[in-house]
Amino acid sequence: FFQAEDGIRDSVASRGRGDVYKRQSDQYNIEIEEIVERTKMSYLDAMLYHADENGLESETVAGLVNIKTKNKLREEAEKLNFMPKTSKLPII
């Protein structure tokens, strides 16, 4: 394993920490999608479950979530009235 300065370990040699974070971010988001599909959990629940199972801190998770997952999380939060709804333009 290769280890970045902050302790994140990766099994693939990389050219720097950016490579490690990119691979881990991609893998994290794939795992969240799989949990949501397999268990029918919400994205928020899947992220909390994954963090708990893997001993991840919220600061670590925040850096791993990609735009696609953030948008799905926002949509869920808006439907549940956890966040104000964002206006969307109709598609013509």
TIVO-348568 format. One record per atom (N, C-alpha, C, O): atom name; y, x, z; residue in one letter; residue number from 1. Coordinates in nm, 2 decimals, m for minus. Last residue first. Layout:
BEGIN
@a = CA; north = Y; east = X; up = Z; r = A; k = NUM .
...
# end
This chain:
BEGIN
@a = N; north = 2.26; east = m3.80; up = m2.27; r = I; k = 92 .
@a = CA; north = 2.28; east = m3.89; up = m2.39; r = I; k = 92 .
@a = C; north = 2.19; east = m3.86; up = m2.50; r = I; k = 92 .
@a = O; north = 2.20; east = m3.92; up = m2.61; r = I; k = 92 .
@a = N; north = 2.22; east = m3.81; up = m1.93; r = I; k = 91 .
@a = CA; north = 2.18; east = m3.74; up = m2.06; r = I; k = 91 .
@a = C; north = 2.19; east = m3.84; up = m2.17; r = I; k = 91 .
@a = O; north = 2.14; east = m3.95; up = m2.17; r = I; k = 91 .
@a = N; north = 2.49; east = m3.84; up = m1.69; r = P; k = 90 .
@a = CA; north = 2.37; east = m3.90; up = m1.77; r = P; k = 90 .
@a = C; north = 2.35; east = m3.82; up = m1.90; r = P; k = 90 .
@a = O; north = 2.44; east = m3.77; up = m1.96; r = P; k = 90 .
@a = N; north = 2.53; east = m3.59; up = m1.44; r = L; k = 89 .
@a = CA; north = 2.58; east = m3.66; up = m1.57; r = L; k = 89 .
@a = C; north = 2.46; east = m3.72; up = m1.64; r = L; k = 89 .
@a = O; north = 2.35; east = m3.66; up = m1.64; r = L; k = 89 .
@a = N; north = 2.52; east = m3.64; up = m1.10; r = K; k = 88 .
@a = CA; north = 2.46; east = m3.59; up = m1.22; r = K; k = 88 .
@a = C; north = 2.51; east = m3.67; up = m1.34; r = K; k = 88 .
@a = O; north = 2.52; east = m3.79; up = m1.33; r = K; k = 88 .
@a = N; north = 2.64; east = m3.53; up = m0.78; r = S; k = 87 .
@a = CA; north = 2.65; east = m3.62; up = m0.90; r = S; k = 87 .
@a = C; north = 2.59; east = m3.55; up = m1.02; r = S; k = 87 .
@a = O; north = 2.59; east = m3.43; up = m1.04; r = S; k = 87 .
@a = N; north = 2.43; east = m3.50; up = m0.50; r = T; k = 86 .
@a = CA; north = 2.52; east = m3.43; up = m0.60; r = T; k = 86 .
@a = C; north = 2.52; east = m3.53; up = m0.72; r = T; k = 86 .
@a = O; north = 2.42; east = m3.59; up = m0.76; r = T; k = 86 .
@a = N; north = 2.43; east = m3.65; up = m0.18; r = K; k = 85 .
@a = CA; north = 2.38; east = m3.65; up = m0.32; r = K; k = 85 .
@a = C; north = 2.48; east = m3.58; up = m0.41; r = K; k = 85 .
@a = O; north = 2.60; east = m3.60; up = m0.40; r = K; k = 85 .
@a = N; north = 2.42; east = m3.46; up = 0.12; r = P; k = 84 .
@a = CA; north = 2.49; east = m3.55; up = 0.03; r = P; k = 84 .
@a = C; north = 2.44; east = m3.54; up = m0.11; r = P; k = 84 .
@a = O; north = 2.41; east = m3.43; up = m0.16; r = P; k = 84 .
@a = N; north = 2.10; east = m3.43; up = 0.29; r = M; k = 83 .
@a = CA; north = 2.22; east = m3.37; up = 0.22; r = M; k = 83 .
@a = C; north = 2.29; east = m3.47; up = 0.14; r = M; k = 83 .
@a = O; north = 2.23; east = m3.57; up = 0.09; r = M; k = 83 .
@a = N; north = 1.92; east = m3.60; up = 0.38; r = F; k = 82 .
@a = CA; north = 1.95; east = m3.48; up = 0.47; r = F; k = 82 .
@a = C; north = 2.08; east = m3.41; up = 0.41; r = F; k = 82 .
@a = O; north = 2.14; east = m3.33; up = 0.49; r = F; k = 82 .
@a = N; north = 1.83; east = m3.82; up = 0.24; r = N; k = 81 .
@a = CA; north = 1.96; east = m3.82; up = 0.30; r = N; k = 81 .
@a = C; north = 1.99; east = m3.71; up = 0.40; r = N; k = 81 .
@a = O; north = 2.07; east = m3.73; up = 0.49; r = N; k = 81 .
@a = N; north = 1.61; east = m3.78; up = 0.10; r = L; k = 80 .
@a = CA; north = 1.59; east = m3.82; up = 0.24; r = L; k = 80 .
@a = C; north = 1.72; east = m3.83; up = 0.31; r = L; k = 80 .
@a = O; north = 1.72; east = m3.85; up = 0.44; r = L; k = 80 .
@a = N; north = 1.71; east = m3.71; up = m0.15; r = K; k = 79 .
@a = CA; north = 1.64; east = m3.83; up = m0.14; r = K; k = 79 .
@a = C; north = 1.62; east = m3.88; up = 0.01; r = K; k = 79 .
@a = O; north = 1.62; east = m4.00; up = 0.03; r = K; k = 79 .
@a = N; north = 1.82; east = m3.46; up = m0.07; r = E; k = 78 .
@a = CA; north = 1.91; east = m3.56; up = m0.11; r = E; k = 78 .
@a = C; north = 1.84; east = m3.70; up = m0.10; r = E; k = 78 .
@a = O; north = 1.90; east = m3.80; up = m0.06; r = E; k = 78 .
@a = N; north = 1.58; east = m3.32; up = m0.02; r = A; k = 77 .
@a = CA; north = 1.68; east = m3.33; up = 0.09; r = A; k = 77 .
@a = C; north = 1.78; east = m3.45; up = 0.05; r = A; k = 77 .
@a = O; north = 1.81; east = m3.52; up = 0.14; r = A; k = 77 .
@a = N; north = 1.47; east = m3.31; up = m0.28; r = E; k = 76 .
@a = CA; north = 1.40; east = m3.38; up = m0.17; r = E; k = 76 .
@a = C; north = 1.50; east = m3.41; up = m0.06; r = E; k = 76 .
@a = O; north = 1.50; east = m3.52; up = 0.00; r = E; k = 76 .
@a = N; north = 1.67; east = m3.16; up = m0.41; r = E; k = 75 .
@a = CA; north = 1.64; east = m3.30; up = m0.46; r = E; k = 75 .
@a = C; north = 1.57; east = m3.38; up = m0.35; r = E; k = 75 .
@a = O; north = 1.60; east = m3.49; up = m0.32; r = E; k = 75 .
@a = N; north = 1.64; east = m2.91; up = m0.27; r = R; k = 74 .
@a = CA; north = 1.77; east = m2.99; up = m0.27; r = R; k = 74 .
@a = C; north = 1.75; east = m3.14; up = m0.31; r = R; k = 74 .
@a = O; north = 1.80; east = m3.23; up = m0.24; r = R; k = 74 .
@a = N; north = 1.39; east = m2.84; up = m0.35; r = L; k = 73 .
@a = CA; north = 1.42; east = m2.86; up = m0.21; r = L; k = 73 .
@a = C; north = 1.54; east = m2.94; up = m0.19; r = L; k = 73 .
@a = O; north = 1.55; east = m3.03; up = m0.11; r = L; k = 73 .
@a = N; north = 1.43; east = m2.80; up = m0.62; r = K; k = 72 .
@a = CA; north = 1.34; east = m2.90; up = m0.58; r = K; k = 72 .
@a = C; north = 1.36; east = m2.94; up = m0.43; r = K; k = 72 .
@a = O; north = 1.35; east = m3.05; up = m0.39; r = K; k = 72 .
@a = N; north = 1.62; east = m2.59; up = m0.61; r = N; k = 71 .
@a = CA; north = 1.66; east = m2.72; up = m0.67; r = N; k = 71 .
@a = C; north = 1.56; east = m2.83; up = m0.63; r = N; k = 71 .
@a = O; north = 1.61; east = m2.94; up = m0.60; r = N; k = 71 .
@a = N; north = 1.46; east = m2.39; up = m0.49; r = K; k = 70 .
@a = CA; north = 1.58; east = m2.44; up = m0.42; r = K; k = 70 .
@a = C; north = 1.62; east = m2.57; up = m0.48; r = K; k = 70 .
@a = O; north = 1.66; east = m2.66; up = m0.40; r = K; k = 70 .
@a = N; north = 1.27; east = m2.35; up = m0.70; r = T; k = 69 .
@a = CA; north = 1.23; east = m2.41; up = m0.57; r = T; k = 69 .
@a = C; north = 1.35; east = m2.46; up = m0.49; r = T; k = 69 .
@a = O; north = 1.34; east = m2.56; up = m0.43; r = T; k = 69 .
@a = N; north = 1.45; east = m2.24; up = m0.89; r = K; k = 68 .
@a = CA; north = 1.37; east = m2.36; up = m0.92; r = K; k = 68 .
@a = C; north = 1.32; east = m2.43; up = m0.79; r = K; k = 68 .
@a = O; north = 1.33; east = m2.55; up = m0.78; r = K; k = 68 .
@a = N; north = 1.55; east = m2.01; up = m0.77; r = I; k = 67 .
@a = CA; north = 1.64; east = m2.12; up = m0.80; r = I; k = 67 .
@a = C; north = 1.56; east = m2.25; up = m0.82; r = I; k = 67 .
@a = O; north = 1.60; east = m2.36; up = m0.78; r = I; k = 67 .
@a = N; north = 1.32; east = m1.90; up = m0.50; r = N; k = 66 .
@a = CA; north = 1.40; east = m1.89; up = m0.63; r = N; k = 66 .
@a = C; north = 1.48; east = m2.01; up = m0.66; r = N; k = 66 .
@a = O; north = 1.47; east = m2.11; up = m0.58; r = N; k = 66 .
@a = N; north = 1.30; east = m1.74; up = m0.19; r = V; k = 65 .
@a = CA; north = 1.31; east = m1.87; up = m0.26; r = V; k = 65 .
@a = C; north = 1.39; east = m1.86; up = m0.39; r = V; k = 65 .
@a = O; north = 1.50; east = m1.81; up = m0.39; r = V; k = 65 .
@a = N; north = 1.33; east = m1.51; up = m0.05; r = L; k = 64 .
@a = CA; north = 1.22; east = m1.52; up = m0.14; r = L; k = 64 .
@a = C; north = 1.23; east = m1.64; up = m0.23; r = L; k = 64 .
@a = O; north = 1.17; east = m1.65; up = m0.34; r = L; k = 64 .
@a = N; north = 1.53; east = m1.52; up = 0.14; r = G; k = 63 .
@a = CA; north = 1.54; east = m1.42; up = 0.03; r = G; k = 63 .
@a = C; north = 1.43; east = m1.43; up = m0.07; r = G; k = 63 .
@a = O; north = 1.45; east = m1.37; up = m0.18; r = G; k = 63 .
@a = N; north = 1.43; east = m1.71; up = 0.32; r = A; k = 62 .
@a = CA; north = 1.55; east = m1.74; up = 0.24; r = A; k = 62 .
@a = C; north = 1.57; east = m1.64; up = 0.13; r = A; k = 62 .
@a = O; north = 1.62; east = m1.68; up = 0.02; r = A; k = 62 .
@a = N; north = 1.22; east = m1.57; up = 0.44; r = V; k = 61 .
@a = CA; north = 1.19; east = m1.68; up = 0.34; r = V; k = 61 .
@a = C; north = 1.31; east = m1.71; up = 0.26; r = V; k = 61 .
@a = O; north = 1.30; east = m1.73; up = 0.14; r = V; k = 61 .
@a = N; north = 1.36; east = m1.40; up = 0.61; r = T; k = 60 .
@a = CA; north = 1.27; east = m1.34; up = 0.50; r = T; k = 60 .
@a = C; north = 1.25; east = m1.45; up = 0.39; r = T; k = 60 .
@a = O; north = 1.26; east = m1.42; up = 0.27; r = T; k = 60 .
@a = N; north = 1.48; east = m1.57; up = 0.78; r = E; k = 59 .
@a = CA; north = 1.56; east = m1.48; up = 0.70; r = E; k = 59 .
@a = C; north = 1.48; east = m1.43; up = 0.58; r = E; k = 59 .
@a = O; north = 1.54; east = m1.41; up = 0.47; r = E; k = 59 .
@a = N; north = 1.26; east = m1.70; up = 0.91; r = S; k = 58 .
@a = CA; north = 1.34; east = m1.77; up = 0.81; r = S; k = 58 .
@a = C; north = 1.43; east = m1.69; up = 0.73; r = S; k = 58 .
@a = O; north = 1.46; east = m1.72; up = 0.61; r = S; k = 58 .
@a = N; north = 0.97; east = m1.48; up = 0.90; r = E; k = 57 .
@a = CA; north = 1.09; east = m1.53; up = 0.96; r = E; k = 57 .
@a = C; north = 1.18; east = m1.61; up = 0.86; r = E; k = 57 .
@a = O; north = 1.16; east = m1.58; up = 0.74; r = E; k = 57 .
@a = N; north = 0.62; east = m1.54; up = 0.88; r = L; k = 56 .
@a = CA; north = 0.75; east = m1.50; up = 0.81; r = L; k = 56 .
@a = C; north = 0.86; east = m1.56; up = 0.89; r = L; k = 56 .
@a = O; north = 0.86; east = m1.68; up = 0.94; r = L; k = 56 .
@a = N; north = 0.34; east = m1.57; up = 0.93; r = G; k = 55 .
@a = CA; north = 0.43; east = m1.50; up = 1.03; r = G; k = 55 .
@a = C; north = 0.56; east = m1.46; up = 0.97; r = G; k = 55 .
@a = O; north = 0.61; east = m1.35; up = 1.00; r = G; k = 55 .
@a = N; north = 0.19; east = m1.73; up = 0.77; r = N; k = 54 .
@a = CA; north = 0.20; east = m1.59; up = 0.73; r = N; k = 54 .
@a = C; north = 0.30; east = m1.51; up = 0.82; r = N; k = 54 .
@a = O; north = 0.33; east = m1.39; up = 0.80; r = N; k = 54 .
@a = N; north = 0.20; east = m1.98; up = 0.87; r = E; k = 53 .
@a = CA; north = 0.07; east = m1.92; up = 0.85; r = E; k = 53 .
@a = C; north = 0.08; east = m1.77; up = 0.82; r = E; k = 53 .
@a = O; north = m0.02; east = m1.70; up = 0.85; r = E; k = 53 .
@a = N; north = 0.48; east = m2.03; up = 0.88; r = D; k = 52 .
@a = CA; north = 0.40; east = m2.02; up = 1.00; r = D; k = 52 .
@a = C; north = 0.27; east = m1.95; up = 0.98; r = D; k = 52 .
@a = O; north = 0.23; east = m1.87; up = 1.07; r = D; k = 52 .
@a = N; north = 0.54; east = m2.03; up = 0.61; r = A; k = 51 .
@a = CA; north = 0.60; east = m1.93; up = 0.69; r = A; k = 51 .
@a = C; north = 0.52; east = m1.91; up = 0.82; r = A; k = 51 .
@a = O; north = 0.50; east = m1.80; up = 0.87; r = A; k = 51 .
@a = N; north = 0.38; east = m2.25; up = 0.52; r = H; k = 50 .
@a = CA; north = 0.36; east = m2.11; up = 0.47; r = H; k = 50 .
@a = C; north = 0.41; east = m2.00; up = 0.56; r = H; k = 50 .
@a = O; north = 0.35; east = m1.90; up = 0.59; r = H; k = 50 .
@a = N; north = 0.51; east = m2.45; up = 0.66; r = Y; k = 49 .
@a = CA; north = 0.37; east = m2.43; up = 0.68; r = Y; k = 49 .
@a = C; north = 0.34; east = m2.28; up = 0.64; r = Y; k = 49 .
@a = O; north = 0.27; east = m2.21; up = 0.71; r = Y; k = 49 .
@a = N; north = 0.77; east = m2.44; up = 0.55; r = L; k = 48 .
@a = CA; north = 0.75; east = m2.42; up = 0.69; r = L; k = 48 .
@a = C; north = 0.60; east = m2.38; up = 0.73; r = L; k = 48 .
@a = O; north = 0.58; east = m2.30; up = 0.81; r = L; k = 48 .
@a = N; north = 0.71; east = m2.50; up = 0.28; r = M; k = 47 .
@a = CA; north = 0.77; east = m2.37; up = 0.32; r = M; k = 47 .
@a = C; north = 0.76; east = m2.34; up = 0.47; r = M; k = 47 .
@a = O; north = 0.73; east = m2.22; up = 0.50; r = M; k = 47 .
@a = N; north = 0.60; east = m2.75; up = 0.31; r = A; k = 46 .
@a = CA; north = 0.52; east = m2.65; up = 0.25; r = A; k = 46 .
@a = C; north = 0.58; east = m2.51; up = 0.29; r = A; k = 46 .
@a = O; north = 0.50; east = m2.42; up = 0.32; r = A; k = 46 .
@a = N; north = 0.82; east = m2.89; up = 0.41; r = D; k = 45 .
@a = CA; north = 0.70; east = m2.88; up = 0.49; r = D; k = 45 .
@a = C; north = 0.61; east = m2.77; up = 0.44; r = D; k = 45 .
@a = O; north = 0.56; east = m2.69; up = 0.52; r = D; k = 45 .
@a = N; north = 0.99; east = m2.87; up = 0.18; r = L; k = 44 .
@a = CA; north = 1.03; east = m2.82; up = 0.31; r = L; k = 44 .
@a = C; north = 0.91; east = m2.80; up = 0.40; r = L; k = 44 .
@a = O; north = 0.90; east = m2.69; up = 0.46; r = L; k = 44 .
@a = N; north = 0.84; east = m3.00; up = m0.02; r = Y; k = 43 .
@a = CA; north = 0.87; east = m2.86; up = m0.03; r = Y; k = 43 .
@a = C; north = 0.91; east = m2.80; up = 0.10; r = Y; k = 43 .
@a = O; north = 0.87; east = m2.68; up = 0.13; r = Y; k = 43 .
@a = N; north = 0.58; east = m3.21; up = 0.13; r = S; k = 42 .
@a = CA; north = 0.72; east = m3.19; up = 0.07; r = S; k = 42 .
@a = C; north = 0.74; east = m3.04; up = 0.06; r = S; k = 42 .
@a = O; north = 0.67; east = m2.96; up = 0.12; r = S; k = 42 .
@a = N; north = 0.24; east = m3.21; up = 0.03; r = M; k = 41 .
@a = CA; north = 0.35; east = m3.19; up = 0.13; r = M; k = 41 .
@a = C; north = 0.48; east = m3.18; up = 0.06; r = M; k = 41 .
@a = O; north = 0.48; east = m3.16; up = m0.06; r = M; k = 41 .
@a = N; north = 0.01; east = m3.23; up = m0.12; r = K; k = 40 .
@a = CA; north = 0.12; east = m3.33; up = m0.14; r = K; k = 40 .
@a = C; north = 0.22; east = m3.33; up = m0.03; r = K; k = 40 .
@a = O; north = 0.29; east = m3.43; up = 0.00; r = K; k = 40 .
@a = N; north = m0.17; east = m3.02; up = m0.13; r = T; k = 39 .
@a = CA; north = m0.16; east = m3.10; up = 0.00; r = T; k = 39 .
@a = C; north = m0.07; east = m3.22; up = m0.01; r = T; k = 39 .
@a = O; north = m0.07; east = m3.31; up = 0.07; r = T; k = 39 .
@a = N; north = m0.15; east = m2.91; up = m0.39; r = R; k = 38 .
@a = CA; north = m0.28; east = m2.93; up = m0.32; r = R; k = 38 .
@a = C; north = m0.27; east = m3.03; up = m0.21; r = R; k = 38 .
@a = O; north = m0.36; east = m3.11; up = m0.19; r = R; k = 38 .
@a = N; north = 0.12; east = m2.90; up = m0.45; r = E; k = 37 .
@a = CA; north = 0.03; east = m2.97; up = m0.54; r = E; k = 37 .
@a = C; north = m0.10; east = m3.01; up = m0.46; r = E; k = 37 .
@a = O; north = m0.15; east = m3.12; up = m0.48; r = E; k = 37 .
@a = N; north = 0.22; east = m2.75; up = m0.23; r = V; k = 36 .
@a = CA; north = 0.28; east = m2.88; up = m0.26; r = V; k = 36 .
@a = C; north = 0.18; east = m2.96; up = m0.34; r = V; k = 36 .
@a = O; north = 0.15; east = m3.08; up = m0.31; r = V; k = 36 .
@a = N; north = 0.07; east = m2.51; up = m0.27; r = I; k = 35 .
@a = CA; north = 0.06; east = m2.59; up = m0.14; r = I; k = 35 .
@a = C; north = 0.11; east = m2.73; up = m0.17; r = I; k = 35 .
@a = O; north = 0.04; east = m2.83; up = m0.12; r = I; k = 35 .
@a = N; north = 0.17; east = m2.43; up = m0.52; r = E; k = 34 .
@a = CA; north = 0.02; east = m2.46; up = m0.50; r = E; k = 34 .
@a = C; north = 0.00; east = m2.54; up = m0.37; r = E; k = 34 .
@a = O; north = m0.08; east = m2.63; up = m0.37; r = E; k = 34 .
@a = N; north = 0.44; east = m2.38; up = m0.46; r = E; k = 33 .
@a = CA; north = 0.40; east = m2.48; up = m0.56; r = E; k = 33 .
@a = C; north = 0.25; east = m2.52; up = m0.54; r = E; k = 33 .
@a = O; north = 0.22; east = m2.64; up = m0.55; r = E; k = 33 .
@a = N; north = 0.40; east = m2.16; up = m0.28; r = I; k = 32 .
@a = CA; north = 0.47; east = m2.29; up = m0.24; r = I; k = 32 .
@a = C; north = 0.43; east = m2.40; up = m0.33; r = I; k = 32 .
@a = O; north = 0.39; east = m2.51; up = m0.28; r = I; k = 32 .
@a = N; north = 0.29; east = m1.97; up = m0.45; r = E; k = 31 .
@a = CA; north = 0.21; east = m2.02; up = m0.34; r = E; k = 31 .
@a = C; north = 0.27; east = m2.15; up = m0.28; r = E; k = 31 .
@a = O; north = 0.20; east = m2.24; up = m0.25; r = E; k = 31 .
@a = N; north = 0.50; east = m1.93; up = m0.63; r = I; k = 30 .
@a = CA; north = 0.38; east = m1.98; up = m0.68; r = I; k = 30 .
@a = C; north = 0.30; east = m2.04; up = m0.57; r = I; k = 30 .
@a = O; north = 0.24; east = m2.15; up = m0.58; r = I; k = 30 .
@a = N; north = 0.69; east = m1.82; up = m0.45; r = N; k = 29 .
@a = CA; north = 0.72; east = m1.95; up = m0.51; r = N; k = 29 .
@a = C; north = 0.59; east = m2.01; up = m0.57; r = N; k = 29 .
@a = O; north = 0.58; east = m2.13; up = m0.57; r = N; k = 29 .
@a = N; north = 0.56; east = m1.57; up = m0.38; r = Y; k = 28 .
@a = CA; north = 0.59; east = m1.67; up = m0.28; r = Y; k = 28 .
@a = C; north = 0.61; east = m1.81; up = m0.34; r = Y; k = 28 .
@a = O; north = 0.55; east = m1.91; up = m0.29; r = Y; k = 28 .
@a = N; north = 0.55; east = m1.44; up = m0.63; r = Q; k = 27 .
@a = CA; north = 0.42; east = m1.48; up = m0.56; r = Q; k = 27 .
@a = C; north = 0.45; east = m1.59; up = m0.46; r = Q; k = 27 .
@a = O; north = 0.37; east = m1.69; up = m0.44; r = Q; k = 27 .
@a = N; north = 0.82; east = m1.40; up = m0.67; r = D; k = 26 .
@a = CA; north = 0.74; east = m1.47; up = m0.76; r = D; k = 26 .
@a = C; north = 0.62; east = m1.53; up = m0.70; r = D; k = 26 .
@a = O; north = 0.58; east = m1.64; up = m0.72; r = D; k = 26 .
@a = N; north = 0.88; east = m1.24; up = m0.44; r = S; k = 25 .
@a = CA; north = 0.95; east = m1.37; up = m0.46; r = S; k = 25 .
@a = C; north = 0.87; east = m1.45; up = m0.56; r = S; k = 25 .
@a = O; north = 0.85; east = m1.57; up = m0.53; r = S; k = 25 .
@a = N; north = 0.72; east = m1.01; up = m0.49; r = Q; k = 24 .
@a = CA; north = 0.69; east = m1.10; up = m0.37; r = Q; k = 24 .
@a = C; north = 0.76; east = m1.23; up = m0.38; r = Q; k = 24 .
@a = O; north = 0.70; east = m1.33; up = m0.34; r = Q; k = 24 .
@a = N; north = 0.84; east = m0.92; up = m0.72; r = R; k = 23 .
@a = CA; north = 0.70; east = m0.96; up = m0.72; r = R; k = 23 .
@a = C; north = 0.67; east = m1.05; up = m0.61; r = R; k = 23 .
@a = O; north = 0.60; east = m1.15; up = m0.62; r = R; k = 23 .
@a = N; north = 1.10; east = m0.87; up = m0.62; r = K; k = 22 .
@a = CA; north = 1.08; east = m0.96; up = m0.73; r = K; k = 22 .
@a = C; north = 0.94; east = m1.01; up = m0.74; r = K; k = 22 .
@a = O; north = 0.91; east = m1.13; up = m0.75; r = K; k = 22 .
@a = N; north = 1.06; east = m0.68; up = m0.41; r = Y; k = 21 .
@a = CA; north = 1.11; east = m0.81; up = m0.38; r = Y; k = 21 .
@a = C; north = 1.09; east = m0.91; up = m0.49; r = Y; k = 21 .
@a = O; north = 1.05; east = m1.02; up = m0.47; r = Y; k = 21 .
@a = N; north = 0.96; east = m0.46; up = m0.57; r = V; k = 20 .
@a = CA; north = 0.88; east = m0.52; up = m0.46; r = V; k = 20 .
@a = C; north = 0.93; east = m0.66; up = m0.43; r = V; k = 20 .
@a = O; north = 0.85; east = m0.75; up = m0.43; r = V; k = 20 .
@a = N; north = 1.18; east = m0.41; up = m0.74; r = D; k = 19 .
@a = CA; north = 1.05; east = m0.45; up = m0.80; r = D; k = 19 .
@a = C; north = 0.96; east = m0.51; up = m0.69; r = D; k = 19 .
@a = O; north = 0.90; east = m0.61; up = m0.72; r = D; k = 19 .
@a = N; north = 1.37; east = m0.33; up = m0.54; r = G; k = 18 .
@a = CA; north = 1.39; east = m0.45; up = m0.63; r = G; k = 18 .
@a = C; north = 1.27; east = m0.50; up = m0.69; r = G; k = 18 .
@a = O; north = 1.25; east = m0.62; up = m0.70; r = G; k = 18 .
@a = N; north = 1.29; east = m0.09; up = m0.44; r = R; k = 17 .
@a = CA; north = 1.27; east = m0.21; up = m0.36; r = R; k = 17 .
@a = C; north = 1.29; east = m0.33; up = m0.44; r = R; k = 17 .
@a = O; north = 1.22; east = m0.44; up = m0.41; r = R; k = 17 .
@a = N; north = 1.13; east = 0.09; up = m0.72; r = G; k = 16 .
@a = CA; north = 1.23; east = 0.07; up = m0.61; r = G; k = 16 .
@a = C; north = 1.20; east = m0.06; up = m0.54; r = G; k = 16 .
@a = O; north = 1.11; east = m0.14; up = m0.57; r = G; k = 16 .
@a = N; north = 0.93; east = 0.11; up = m0.89; r = R; k = 15 .
@a = CA; north = 1.04; east = 0.20; up = m0.91; r = R; k = 15 .
@a = C; north = 1.15; east = 0.19; up = m0.80; r = R; k = 15 .
@a = O; north = 1.24; east = 0.26; up = m0.79; r = R; k = 15 .
@a = N; north = 0.60; east = 0.09; up = m0.74; r = S; k = 14 .
@a = CA; north = 0.72; east = 0.04; up = m0.80; r = S; k = 14 .
@a = C; north = 0.83; east = 0.14; up = m0.81; r = S; k = 14 .
@a = O; north = 0.82; east = 0.25; up = m0.76; r = S; k = 14 .
@a = N; north = 0.26; east = 0.03; up = m0.70; r = A; k = 13 .
@a = CA; north = 0.37; east = 0.13; up = m0.70; r = A; k = 13 .
@a = C; north = 0.48; east = 0.07; up = m0.78; r = A; k = 13 .
@a = O; north = 0.46; east = 0.01; up = m0.89; r = A; k = 13 .
@a = N; north = 0.13; east = m0.24; up = m0.53; r = V; k = 12 .
@a = CA; north = 0.16; east = m0.18; up = m0.66; r = V; k = 12 .
@a = C; north = 0.28; east = m0.08; up = m0.65; r = V; k = 12 .
@a = O; north = 0.38; east = m0.11; up = m0.58; r = V; k = 12 .
@a = N; north = 0.11; east = m0.37; up = m0.29; r = S; k = 11 .
@a = CA; north = 0.00; east = m0.29; up = m0.33; r = S; k = 11 .
@a = C; north = 0.02; east = m0.22; up = m0.46; r = S; k = 11 .
@a = O; north = m0.06; east = m0.14; up = m0.51; r = S; k = 11 .
@a = N; north = 0.36; east = m0.35; up = m0.03; r = D; k = 10 .
@a = CA; north = 0.32; east = m0.40; up = m0.17; r = D; k = 10 .
@a = C; north = 0.21; east = m0.31; up = m0.22; r = D; k = 10 .
@a = O; north = 0.21; east = m0.19; up = m0.20; r = D; k = 10 .
@a = N; north = 0.54; east = m0.46; up = 0.26; r = R; k = 9 .
@a = CA; north = 0.44; east = m0.38; up = 0.19; r = R; k = 9 .
@a = C; north = 0.40; east = m0.44; up = 0.06; r = R; k = 9 .
@a = O; north = 0.40; east = m0.56; up = 0.04; r = R; k = 9 .
@a = N; north = 0.84; east = m0.43; up = 0.42; r = I; k = 8 .
@a = CA; north = 0.76; east = m0.51; up = 0.33; r = I; k = 8 .
@a = C; north = 0.67; east = m0.42; up = 0.26; r = I; k = 8 .
@a = O; north = 0.71; east = m0.32; up = 0.20; r = I; k = 8 .
@a = N; north = 1.00; east = m0.26; up = 0.57; r = G; k = 7 .
@a = CA; north = 0.87; east = m0.29; up = 0.62; r = G; k = 7 .
@a = C; north = 0.78; east = m0.37; up = 0.53; r = G; k = 7 .
@a = O; north = 0.66; east = m0.39; up = 0.56; r = G; k = 7 .
@a = N; north = 1.24; east = m0.18; up = 0.47; r = D; k = 6 .
@a = CA; north = 1.24; east = m0.29; up = 0.57; r = D; k = 6 .
@a = C; north = 1.10; east = m0.33; up = 0.62; r = D; k = 6 .
@a = O; north = 1.09; east = m0.43; up = 0.69; r = D; k = 6 .
@a = N; north = 1.17; east = 0.01; up = 0.28; r = E; k = 5 .
@a = CA; north = 1.24; east = 0.05; up = 0.41; r = E; k = 5 .
@a = C; north = 1.24; east = m0.06; up = 0.51; r = E; k = 5 .
@a = O; north = 1.23; east = m0.03; up = 0.63; r = E; k = 5 .
@a = N; north = 0.84; east = m0.07; up = 0.16; r = A; k = 4 .
@a = CA; north = 0.99; east = m0.06; up = 0.15; r = A; k = 4 .
@a = C; north = 1.05; east = m0.03; up = 0.28; r = A; k = 4 .
@a = O; north = 0.98; east = m0.03; up = 0.38; r = A; k = 4 .
@a = N; north = 0.54; east = 0.08; up = 0.09; r = Q; k = 3 .
@a = CA; north = 0.62; east = 0.01; up = 0.19; r = Q; k = 3 .
@a = C; north = 0.77; east = 0.04; up = 0.17; r = Q; k = 3 .
@a = O; north = 0.81; east = 0.15; up = 0.16; r = Q; k = 3 .
@a = N; north = 0.23; east = 0.04; up = m0.07; r = F; k = 2 .
@a = CA; north = 0.36; east = 0.10; up = m0.07; r = F; k = 2 .
@a = C; north = 0.45; east = 0.02; up = 0.02; r = F; k = 2 .
@a = O; north = 0.43; east = m0.10; up = 0.03; r = F; k = 2 .
@a = N; north = m0.12; east = 0.08; up = 0.00; r = F; k = 1 .
@a = CA; north = 0.00; east = 0.00; up = 0.00; r = F; k = 1 .
@a = C; north = 0.12; east = 0.09; up = 0.00; r = F; k = 1 .
@a = O; north = 0.13; east = 0.19; up = 0.06; r = F; k = 1 .
# end
